[in-house]
Amino acid sequence: MKIDLSGKTALITGGSRGIGAACVKLFAEAGANVAFTYIKAKDRADELCRINEEKIKAYKVDMESETEINNSVESAIKDFGSVDILVHNAGIWNDGTLETMTLEHWKKLLRTNLDSMFLFTKAVVPNMKEKKWGRIIHVSSTAGQRGESFHSHYAASKGGMISFTKSMAWELGPFGITTNSVAPGWVDTEMNDDVFADKDFKEKVRKDIPVGRIATAEDIAYPILFLATDYARHICGEILNVNGGSVLAG
C-alpha cells in the first residue's frame, strides 16, 4: 500500500543534508508539502527546492534563536496553511571530554540539539491542536540510551530528547498528536565523514553491526516517514531503534 500524505505539511529541521535531506525527498514523494530548515548550505537547500518548487520550501534558521525558530514555523503555516508533521532532525555532534570541556561548549550543543527541539515542538503544537491531528518525530540517538564516552554533552542532549518525547506522549496524545522518536546508531552521512576517514575504524564499526552494514540516510528516513502516517496512529511515546541490531536498548 502506497504512503500518501497529500494535504499534509511536514516541517523538517536540518533538511539540507544527510537524514534531513533524505526525509525531504521521501515526504515530497509521498505527496506532502515540505518545509525544511537549513543553516549554511543554501546551495543544497535550493537544489532540494527545485525538486518541486510549489511543494518544497526552505527557511534559513539559527537553531539557537527562539525568534528565528518561531518565525520559521509561522512562515511554514503562512506558506502551506498548516504544519501537520514535525521531524526534528537538526543537531550537531562533536568531541568533548569531561576534563577539557568548557561550560560554553556544553551549553552550545545543548542549545542546538535540545533547546531547539523544545522550541520547535512548542511552536507547532497549537496548530496541530486546532486540527486535532499531528505527528511529531524527534531524531535522537543510541547515545541517548546508553551514553557515549567523550561525547557526554551529545549523549545528554539525546537522552533529554528521549525523555521529552515520552513526556509529550501523555500531554499531546489526547489531542490526536502522537510523539515518537527514531534513534539511529552509526549512519554514513557527512556528520561522520571525519571519523569515517579512518577506514580501519569504519570497517570495525561495520563489523560490529549484526546486519553487516552501516545505515544510509534513507535507512533512517523511511522509519521516520512511517511514523508520520496513519499506519503508525497507535504508536505514541515510542523510541524506535534503527541501528542494525548493534544496540539492543529497550
Backbone bond lengths (Angstrom), bond angles and torsions (degrees), N, CA, C in turn:
res aa  C-N    CA-C-N  psi(-1)  N-CA   C-N-CA  omega(-1)  CA-C   N-CA-C  phi
1 M - - - 1.459 - - 1.532 108.95 -
2 K 1.309 116.63 126.86 1.459 121.41 -176.20 1.520 110.79 -75.45
3 I 1.327 115.54 138.12 1.468 120.50 176.00 1.517 108.88 -75.80
4 D 1.320 116.18 127.66 1.458 121.79 -179.48 1.522 109.44 -128.17
5 L 1.327 116.23 110.84 1.469 121.67 178.31 1.524 111.49 -110.55
6 S 1.312 115.86 28.12 1.469 120.11 177.63 1.525 110.07 -58.07
7 G 1.306 116.01 136.29 1.454 120.92 -179.95 1.513 113.94 88.19
8 K 1.338 117.70 -6.78 1.463 122.09 177.74 1.526 109.54 -103.14
9 T 1.316 114.86 152.63 1.462 120.66 175.56 1.514 109.32 -120.23
10 A 1.332 115.04 127.26 1.460 121.51 177.73 1.526 109.52 -106.63
11 L 1.318 115.93 134.08 1.463 122.25 172.97 1.519 107.17 -108.02
12 I 1.322 116.70 117.84 1.458 122.55 -175.77 1.519 108.57 -116.45
13 T 1.312 117.26 119.20 1.463 119.72 179.61 1.532 109.16 -88.67
14 G 1.339 115.08 147.28 1.461 119.34 -176.61 1.508 111.41 62.85
15 G 1.338 116.54 47.33 1.465 120.98 -170.64 1.511 116.46 -93.40
16 S 1.322 118.55 2.76 1.459 119.19 -173.55 1.520 113.91 -85.70
17 R 1.339 118.16 -15.05 1.458 119.55 -178.51 1.527 110.23 -153.23
18 G 1.323 115.44 169.74 1.457 121.42 173.56 1.515 114.40 57.56
19 I 1.330 115.60 -137.73 1.465 121.96 -178.76 1.520 110.74 -58.01
20 G 1.327 116.55 -41.53 1.460 120.24 -178.67 1.510 112.61 -61.11
21 A 1.335 117.20 -44.89 1.465 120.89 179.70 1.519 111.04 -64.96
22 A 1.340 116.50 -38.65 1.466 119.82 176.27 1.527 110.75 -61.70
23 C 1.338 116.25 -38.58 1.472 120.46 177.37 1.524 111.21 -65.58
24 V 1.318 117.11 -43.15 1.468 120.31 178.92 1.525 109.71 -55.11
25 K 1.321 116.89 -47.03 1.468 120.83 -177.66 1.529 111.38 -66.39
26 L 1.329 117.45 -44.43 1.464 120.01 -177.13 1.522 112.29 -67.81
27 F 1.322 116.53 -41.34 1.463 118.99 179.83 1.527 110.47 -67.13
28 A 1.327 116.96 -37.57 1.473 119.78 177.03 1.528 110.39 -65.27
29 E 1.341 116.95 -41.29 1.462 120.54 177.44 1.526 111.48 -61.93
30 A 1.339 116.32 -30.03 1.466 120.55 179.39 1.525 112.39 -81.76
31 G 1.327 116.80 1.30 1.459 120.52 175.02 1.513 116.11 95.35
32 A 1.329 117.62 0.56 1.466 120.50 -178.67 1.521 110.91 -77.71
33 N 1.323 115.49 152.91 1.456 120.02 162.63 1.527 106.43 -73.29
34 V 1.320 117.31 142.48 1.456 120.06 -176.99 1.523 110.86 -129.14
35 A 1.312 115.41 119.45 1.455 122.53 170.62 1.527 106.17 -107.18
36 F 1.327 117.69 133.41 1.457 118.16 179.01 1.520 110.75 -140.69
37 T 1.310 114.46 154.59 1.458 120.00 -179.05 1.524 110.88 -106.24
38 Y 1.319 114.01 155.38 1.460 121.27 173.89 1.523 107.25 -146.81
39 I 1.322 116.37 165.84 1.469 120.34 179.12 1.523 111.38 -110.64
40 K 1.337 116.66 -54.84 1.462 120.21 -175.77 1.526 114.04 -122.39
41 A 1.311 117.12 -26.91 1.469 120.88 -169.53 1.529 112.28 -82.03
42 K 1.346 116.33 66.78 1.467 120.39 -177.06 1.532 111.98 -64.17
43 D 1.323 117.19 -40.27 1.469 119.59 -179.41 1.523 111.18 -60.16
44 R 1.327 116.08 -42.64 1.459 119.70 179.07 1.521 111.16 -68.40
45 A 1.329 116.25 -38.97 1.464 120.17 177.72 1.516 110.58 -61.61
46 D 1.330 116.29 -44.07 1.466 120.29 179.27 1.524 111.16 -62.87
47 E 1.322 116.09 -38.29 1.469 120.32 179.46 1.524 111.35 -63.41
48 L 1.330 116.62 -41.15 1.464 120.25 177.57 1.522 111.05 -65.58
49 C 1.310 116.71 -40.00 1.474 120.11 -179.85 1.521 111.33 -63.07
50 R 1.339 116.88 -31.07 1.468 119.94 -179.01 1.528 112.57 -68.48
51 I 1.325 117.65 -13.33 1.467 119.88 175.31 1.523 109.57 -59.51
52 N 1.330 116.10 -41.67 1.470 121.77 176.98 1.524 107.72 -161.17
53 E 1.317 116.65 92.70 1.465 121.34 -171.94 1.519 113.22 -66.00
54 E 1.319 118.28 -19.67 1.468 120.49 177.92 1.520 111.83 -81.29
55 K 1.321 117.11 -28.51 1.466 120.51 -172.80 1.528 113.77 -110.63
56 I 1.334 118.84 -8.05 1.461 121.95 -178.98 1.516 109.59 -126.07
57 K 1.331 116.48 126.17 1.465 121.35 178.67 1.527 109.65 -134.51
58 A 1.327 115.21 143.76 1.464 121.52 -178.61 1.520 110.37 -112.73
59 Y 1.323 115.55 146.70 1.462 122.08 -179.26 1.530 108.82 -133.21
60 K 1.313 116.17 125.78 1.462 120.76 178.02 1.530 108.54 -78.65
61 V 1.336 116.84 120.96 1.462 120.88 -173.40 1.532 110.21 -138.69
62 D 1.307 115.55 129.89 1.458 122.43 171.42 1.525 107.23 -81.44
63 M 1.319 117.38 116.40 1.463 121.23 -176.30 1.533 113.02 -67.02
64 E 1.327 117.88 -8.69 1.462 120.88 177.81 1.527 111.97 -100.09
65 S 1.330 116.96 2.84 1.460 121.00 -176.87 1.523 111.61 -108.79
66 E 1.326 116.98 112.76 1.464 120.43 177.31 1.520 111.06 -60.85
67 T 1.329 116.88 -39.28 1.461 120.74 -179.36 1.518 111.61 -62.61
68 E 1.334 117.28 -46.43 1.461 120.12 -178.92 1.527 111.54 -67.88
69 I 1.308 116.90 -35.93 1.467 120.18 177.34 1.522 110.19 -63.37
70 N 1.323 117.03 -49.47 1.468 120.36 179.41 1.525 111.41 -62.27
71 N 1.330 116.30 -39.76 1.471 120.02 179.80 1.524 111.47 -64.59
72 S 1.334 116.86 -36.24 1.471 119.19 -179.05 1.526 110.82 -67.67
73 V 1.314 116.83 -38.41 1.467 119.92 177.65 1.526 110.02 -66.22
74 E 1.315 116.71 -44.16 1.464 120.34 177.35 1.522 111.43 -60.60
75 S 1.332 116.93 -40.28 1.469 120.91 179.63 1.522 111.12 -65.72
76 A 1.327 117.00 -40.69 1.461 120.15 179.27 1.528 111.10 -63.98
77 I 1.326 115.83 -41.24 1.469 119.80 178.32 1.527 110.36 -65.83
78 K 1.324 116.32 -40.05 1.459 120.62 178.18 1.525 111.19 -64.86
79 D 1.339 117.14 -42.36 1.461 121.08 -176.49 1.522 113.17 -74.98
80 F 1.344 117.29 -34.31 1.462 120.14 -173.37 1.527 114.34 -119.39
81 G 1.322 117.80 -9.59 1.457 120.50 176.86 1.507 115.24 96.77
82 S 1.320 117.66 -17.91 1.463 120.67 -179.99 1.521 109.44 -170.47
83 V 1.329 115.45 168.37 1.459 121.95 164.40 1.515 105.83 -126.76
84 D 1.318 116.12 107.45 1.457 121.96 -175.72 1.523 112.31 -93.96
85 I 1.328 115.80 -27.40 1.464 122.16 -174.49 1.526 108.59 -133.02
86 L 1.314 116.54 129.64 1.459 121.30 172.38 1.520 108.66 -114.08
87 V 1.327 116.03 124.69 1.463 121.57 170.36 1.515 106.61 -114.40
88 H 1.327 115.75 104.64 1.469 118.31 -179.85 1.524 108.69 -93.00
89 N 1.323 114.20 103.26 1.457 122.41 -174.66 1.523 112.67 -114.11
90 A 1.324 117.28 -21.68 1.463 120.96 -173.98 1.524 111.43 -60.81
91 G 1.314 115.94 138.25 1.459 119.68 178.02 1.513 110.93 178.66
92 I 1.320 115.42 165.28 1.456 120.88 177.84 1.521 109.54 -124.99
93 W 1.327 116.00 160.30 1.462 123.15 179.97 1.517 107.55 -142.18
94 N 1.317 116.76 123.77 1.459 119.95 178.01 1.525 109.43 -151.30
95 D 1.338 115.23 171.12 1.458 120.32 -177.17 1.523 111.75 -75.13
96 G 1.305 115.57 155.76 1.454 119.67 175.53 1.515 111.39 -175.93
97 T 1.343 116.63 91.35 1.455 118.81 175.45 1.519 109.31 -74.39
98 L 1.304 117.07 153.47 1.464 121.66 -175.59 1.525 112.17 -55.37
99 E 1.325 116.94 -47.11 1.462 119.72 -171.72 1.524 113.84 -78.83
100 T 1.321 117.01 -19.75 1.465 119.09 179.71 1.529 112.81 -102.06
101 M 1.325 117.74 -14.79 1.462 120.51 -176.22 1.524 111.73 -72.74
102 T 1.326 115.63 131.39 1.460 119.68 175.31 1.528 109.68 -88.01
103 L 1.306 116.02 161.96 1.460 119.92 178.49 1.527 110.54 -62.72
104 E 1.321 118.12 -37.38 1.458 120.38 -179.67 1.524 111.46 -66.74
105 H 1.340 116.84 -38.46 1.467 120.49 176.70 1.531 109.76 -61.13
106 W 1.315 116.00 -44.26 1.468 122.11 176.65 1.525 110.55 -60.15
107 K 1.329 116.48 -49.55 1.462 120.58 -175.30 1.519 112.34 -66.54
108 K 1.336 117.19 -38.52 1.466 119.65 -178.29 1.520 111.15 -62.12
109 L 1.331 116.85 -43.75 1.463 118.62 179.14 1.518 111.11 -65.53
110 L 1.330 117.72 -41.26 1.459 119.64 178.64 1.523 112.06 -66.59
111 R 1.328 116.88 -36.61 1.473 119.08 176.10 1.528 110.39 -62.18
112 T 1.329 116.06 -44.35 1.462 121.02 -176.43 1.521 111.96 -70.67
113 N 1.316 116.99 -43.32 1.465 120.67 -174.27 1.520 114.09 -88.40
114 L 1.334 116.59 -45.37 1.461 120.36 -170.61 1.530 112.91 -98.15
115 D 1.327 116.60 -47.89 1.466 119.15 -179.23 1.527 110.86 -61.51
116 S 1.329 117.06 -40.54 1.466 119.85 -178.72 1.522 111.40 -64.34
117 M 1.339 116.63 -37.04 1.462 120.15 176.50 1.525 111.08 -60.54
118 F 1.340 115.51 -45.76 1.464 120.61 177.89 1.526 110.85 -59.41
119 L 1.340 116.42 -46.18 1.460 120.36 -175.54 1.523 112.18 -68.14
120 F 1.332 117.34 -42.15 1.465 119.44 178.02 1.525 111.17 -65.08
121 T 1.313 116.78 -42.89 1.464 120.25 179.56 1.528 110.34 -61.66
122 K 1.313 115.92 -47.50 1.466 120.25 179.16 1.523 111.52 -59.24
123 A 1.340 116.51 -38.00 1.467 120.33 -175.81 1.529 113.21 -72.49
124 V 1.340 117.74 -33.21 1.472 119.06 -176.20 1.519 113.38 -86.56
125 V 1.323 117.72 -21.24 1.462 120.78 -172.47 1.530 114.03 -61.24
126 P 1.339 121.19 -43.20 1.470 118.62 -179.36 1.526 112.95 -56.47
127 N 1.329 118.04 -41.16 1.458 120.84 178.54 1.515 111.62 -65.95
128 M 1.328 117.14 -38.52 1.463 120.79 177.88 1.522 111.25 -67.16
129 K 1.316 116.26 -40.00 1.468 119.55 179.03 1.522 111.12 -62.46
130 E 1.321 117.27 -37.92 1.466 120.50 178.56 1.523 111.10 -59.51
131 K 1.318 116.11 -37.77 1.466 120.76 -177.33 1.524 112.50 -90.75
132 K 1.361 115.72 -8.29 1.465 121.36 -178.15 1.531 111.81 56.45
133 W 1.342 114.87 36.57 1.467 120.80 177.83 1.524 108.16 -159.98
134 G 1.309 115.68 133.15 1.457 119.08 176.88 1.509 111.37 -168.66
135 R 1.317 114.82 153.41 1.460 121.58 176.00 1.531 107.59 -131.35
136 I 1.326 116.12 122.79 1.457 121.68 178.17 1.530 107.51 -119.90
137 I 1.324 115.89 122.75 1.465 121.16 179.46 1.527 108.68 -126.41
138 H 1.328 115.78 117.98 1.461 121.09 177.68 1.528 109.14 -100.32
139 V 1.319 117.05 131.87 1.463 120.82 177.80 1.523 107.74 -90.31
140 S 1.325 115.40 106.64 1.462 120.18 -177.97 1.525 109.16 -100.47
141 S 1.317 119.10 -130.13 1.459 121.56 -177.22 1.524 109.78 -174.17
142 T 1.324 115.54 155.11 1.459 118.83 171.13 1.526 110.75 -60.20
143 A 1.335 116.80 -26.04 1.471 120.39 178.72 1.522 111.41 -61.35
144 G 1.319 116.81 -29.76 1.455 120.61 178.87 1.512 113.22 -75.47
145 Q 1.326 117.03 -14.78 1.453 121.56 -179.31 1.524 112.75 -96.83
146 R 1.329 116.24 -36.54 1.464 118.96 -174.92 1.524 113.70 -117.86
147 G 1.364 117.34 -3.86 1.450 120.65 -174.11 1.513 110.39 83.47
148 E 1.323 116.50 166.03 1.465 120.46 178.45 1.519 108.92 -152.07
149 S 1.312 116.50 109.30 1.457 120.32 -178.88 1.527 110.66 -61.98
150 F 1.318 115.27 144.40 1.464 124.34 -178.38 1.533 113.05 68.93
151 H 1.316 116.27 5.27 1.465 122.46 174.84 1.533 108.43 -142.88
152 S 1.320 116.10 42.01 1.468 120.03 -173.57 1.517 112.13 -62.29
153 H 1.338 117.01 -33.20 1.469 120.10 179.46 1.521 110.66 -66.54
154 Y 1.338 116.74 -39.72 1.468 121.11 177.17 1.530 110.31 -66.00
155 A 1.336 116.25 -46.36 1.466 120.08 178.99 1.527 110.86 -60.72
156 A 1.327 116.67 -40.41 1.469 120.21 179.23 1.517 111.18 -63.90
157 S 1.328 116.57 -39.99 1.470 119.32 -179.81 1.520 110.95 -65.41
158 K 1.331 117.21 -40.25 1.455 120.65 -178.49 1.532 111.25 -76.43
159 G 1.331 116.76 -32.60 1.461 119.17 173.80 1.515 111.12 -64.79
160 G 1.328 116.08 -39.42 1.463 120.32 175.50 1.516 111.79 -62.91
161 M 1.315 115.98 -39.10 1.463 120.88 178.30 1.527 110.91 -62.43
162 I 1.318 116.69 -41.76 1.468 120.74 179.82 1.526 110.97 -63.69
163 S 1.322 117.44 -44.97 1.463 120.56 179.29 1.523 111.42 -66.08
164 F 1.331 116.30 -38.13 1.466 120.55 177.99 1.525 110.59 -63.69
165 T 1.327 116.14 -41.62 1.466 120.85 178.55 1.526 111.01 -57.81
166 K 1.327 115.82 -46.20 1.464 119.59 -179.73 1.530 111.24 -66.04
167 S 1.317 116.87 -37.47 1.467 120.44 178.71 1.519 111.07 -64.31
168 M 1.329 116.98 -41.29 1.463 120.87 -178.32 1.526 112.22 -69.12
169 A 1.327 117.29 -23.92 1.464 119.51 177.71 1.522 110.30 -57.34
170 W 1.333 116.12 -41.85 1.467 121.09 178.95 1.526 111.83 -74.24
171 E 1.311 116.91 -40.98 1.469 119.55 -176.67 1.525 112.78 -70.30
172 L 1.338 116.44 -39.14 1.460 119.87 -169.90 1.523 114.01 -103.98
173 G 1.333 117.48 -19.77 1.456 120.09 -179.87 1.525 114.67 -52.03
174 P 1.329 118.55 -42.73 1.469 119.55 -179.32 1.528 114.12 -62.79
175 F 1.328 117.70 -12.82 1.467 121.32 -178.95 1.529 111.91 -102.97
176 G 1.323 116.76 14.53 1.451 119.86 179.13 1.524 113.40 79.77
177 I 1.327 116.41 17.34 1.466 121.37 -177.80 1.522 108.76 -111.97
178 T 1.314 117.59 120.56 1.452 120.53 175.11 1.528 109.57 -96.94
179 T 1.313 115.58 143.25 1.464 121.87 179.22 1.522 108.13 -126.74
180 N 1.326 115.60 120.45 1.459 121.18 -178.69 1.524 110.09 -138.34
181 S 1.309 115.34 171.59 1.457 120.08 178.42 1.521 109.74 -136.42
182 V 1.319 115.32 143.12 1.461 121.57 170.49 1.526 106.66 -106.31
183 A 1.332 116.40 127.65 1.465 121.66 -177.11 1.526 109.77 -112.95
184 P 1.320 117.59 97.38 1.463 119.65 178.48 1.526 111.65 -76.65
185 G 1.332 114.71 157.24 1.450 121.05 165.43 1.520 107.28 -94.92
186 W 1.324 116.76 -138.25 1.464 119.82 176.78 1.525 110.63 -65.40
187 V 1.345 116.36 135.21 1.457 122.11 178.03 1.529 107.78 -131.67
188 D 1.317 116.75 136.25 1.461 121.43 -177.90 1.526 110.25 -84.16
189 T 1.330 115.19 77.07 1.453 121.81 177.50 1.531 109.31 -126.69
190 E 1.324 115.92 176.54 1.463 120.46 -177.02 1.528 112.57 -60.83
191 M 1.317 117.75 -28.42 1.459 119.71 179.21 1.528 111.16 -57.17
192 N 1.321 115.87 -28.92 1.462 120.78 -177.51 1.532 113.74 -105.53
193 D 1.316 117.36 11.03 1.460 120.07 -178.13 1.528 112.58 -57.16
194 D 1.322 116.23 -43.65 1.469 119.29 -177.10 1.521 111.79 -63.51
195 V 1.322 116.30 -48.07 1.462 119.05 -177.49 1.535 111.21 -70.92
196 F 1.333 116.86 -32.18 1.466 120.22 179.60 1.527 112.38 -82.13
197 A 1.336 117.26 -3.68 1.467 120.15 173.36 1.529 110.10 -62.92
198 D 1.317 116.10 -25.25 1.464 121.74 173.42 1.533 107.27 -81.38
199 K 1.333 115.84 100.16 1.465 120.83 -173.47 1.532 112.37 -62.83
200 D 1.331 115.99 -34.76 1.465 118.72 178.68 1.522 110.94 -65.19
201 F 1.342 115.82 -40.49 1.469 119.58 178.30 1.525 110.79 -65.80
202 K 1.321 116.15 -42.80 1.469 119.47 179.92 1.524 110.92 -61.10
203 E 1.339 116.79 -40.06 1.450 120.01 179.04 1.525 111.31 -67.13
204 K 1.336 116.54 -36.77 1.462 120.20 176.32 1.523 110.54 -62.45
205 V 1.341 116.15 -43.55 1.463 120.55 177.75 1.528 109.65 -58.84
206 R 1.314 116.36 -45.99 1.467 119.94 -178.73 1.527 111.34 -59.85
207 K 1.318 115.96 -44.36 1.457 120.29 -177.54 1.526 112.48 -67.98
208 D 1.325 116.66 -24.30 1.468 120.58 179.55 1.521 113.00 -81.83
209 I 1.329 117.53 -3.09 1.462 122.04 178.98 1.527 108.55 -99.73
210 P 1.318 118.81 119.64 1.470 121.12 -174.93 1.526 115.13 -52.09
211 V 1.338 118.48 -36.89 1.469 119.22 -178.71 1.524 112.02 -78.95
212 G 1.346 117.78 -5.06 1.448 121.66 171.59 1.510 117.03 80.29
213 R 1.316 117.67 18.72 1.460 120.78 178.27 1.519 110.18 -151.00
214 I 1.322 115.24 153.22 1.466 121.66 175.54 1.522 107.95 -88.18
215 A 1.298 116.76 138.47 1.469 120.99 -176.90 1.518 112.03 -61.97
216 T 1.321 115.48 145.36 1.461 121.95 167.82 1.530 108.29 -91.74
217 A 1.316 116.33 169.27 1.464 120.27 176.94 1.524 110.95 -59.21
218 E 1.333 116.78 -37.18 1.464 120.95 -179.68 1.522 112.06 -66.49
219 D 1.336 116.99 -31.35 1.462 120.19 177.72 1.523 111.53 -61.01
220 I 1.312 117.26 -28.25 1.467 121.61 178.16 1.526 110.59 -89.81
221 A 1.316 116.26 -35.53 1.468 120.55 -175.72 1.523 112.75 -68.16
222 Y 1.330 117.79 -34.94 1.471 119.54 -179.58 1.534 112.26 -63.59
223 P 1.333 119.69 -46.93 1.470 118.89 175.55 1.531 112.72 -61.50
224 I 1.333 116.95 -35.05 1.469 119.83 176.15 1.525 109.89 -61.66
225 L 1.324 115.80 -46.10 1.468 120.18 178.43 1.527 110.65 -58.78
226 F 1.316 117.59 -44.29 1.464 121.61 178.84 1.527 111.38 -56.71
227 L 1.330 117.44 -45.49 1.467 120.92 -177.87 1.530 112.42 -65.61
228 A 1.327 116.58 -17.88 1.464 120.45 -179.95 1.521 112.66 -86.04
229 T 1.317 116.86 -5.50 1.462 120.39 -175.17 1.525 111.87 -100.60
230 D 1.330 114.66 171.97 1.466 119.56 175.83 1.521 112.18 -74.85
231 Y 1.334 117.76 -11.19 1.465 119.52 173.14 1.525 110.08 -64.31
232 A 1.324 116.26 -23.56 1.474 121.36 -178.92 1.527 111.25 -107.69
233 R 1.312 117.88 23.17 1.460 120.92 -171.44 1.523 113.94 -63.86
234 H 1.357 117.66 -21.88 1.467 120.00 -179.10 1.533 111.98 -102.83
235 I 1.317 116.06 11.10 1.466 121.22 175.61 1.512 107.85 -99.74
236 C 1.321 116.20 117.96 1.470 119.99 -175.96 1.528 108.94 -149.95
237 G 1.327 116.62 129.27 1.453 121.27 -179.00 1.516 113.04 79.15
238 E 1.333 116.08 18.37 1.467 120.95 -175.16 1.532 111.04 -96.77
239 I 1.340 115.43 145.89 1.458 121.58 171.98 1.521 106.63 -108.38
240 L 1.316 116.39 107.08 1.458 121.86 -176.05 1.523 108.95 -90.41
241 N 1.343 115.77 110.84 1.454 121.03 -178.88 1.515 110.76 -79.92
242 V 1.332 116.69 125.99 1.457 122.04 179.52 1.526 107.00 -128.02
243 N 1.344 114.92 81.77 1.460 118.86 -171.51 1.527 113.11 -140.13
244 G 1.320 117.16 14.79 1.460 120.04 178.04 1.514 114.11 68.74
245 G 1.329 117.22 14.63 1.448 121.42 179.19 1.505 114.19 89.20
246 S 1.349 117.04 8.78 1.467 119.92 -175.06 1.516 113.47 -77.53
247 V 1.326 117.15 -27.24 1.461 121.66 178.13 1.513 107.16 -129.41
248 L 1.323 116.76 109.22 1.454 121.04 -175.38 1.527 110.12 -95.00
249 A 1.336 114.03 70.68 1.461 120.92 -179.09 1.516 109.78 -93.77
250 G 1.352 116.01 148.21 1.453 119.84 179.78 1.509 111.58 -83.23
